[in-house]
């Protein structure tokens, strides 16, 4: 059986299907965060694997990882900008 980063090769097809199903419901930043989380969960090689499955540049996935690593404050400030204060 062919392996894809320690998983059966069909996992890439599964990931691509997952991204295709959820991406239309997310804005650009949310898509990057989802891809970043997936890449981190995969570990080494995750950025490349997610980029291929999602059909995006590795730099886009890497930015998602960076945004996640920036911490809750960056996410909270984004949420307050959307919902307003009070």
Buried (B, 14 or more C-beta within 10 A) or exposed (E): EEEBBEEEEEBBEEBBEBBEEEBEEEEEEEBBBBBBBBBBEBEEEBBBBBBBBBEBEBEBBBBBBEBBEEEEEEBEEEEEEEEEEE
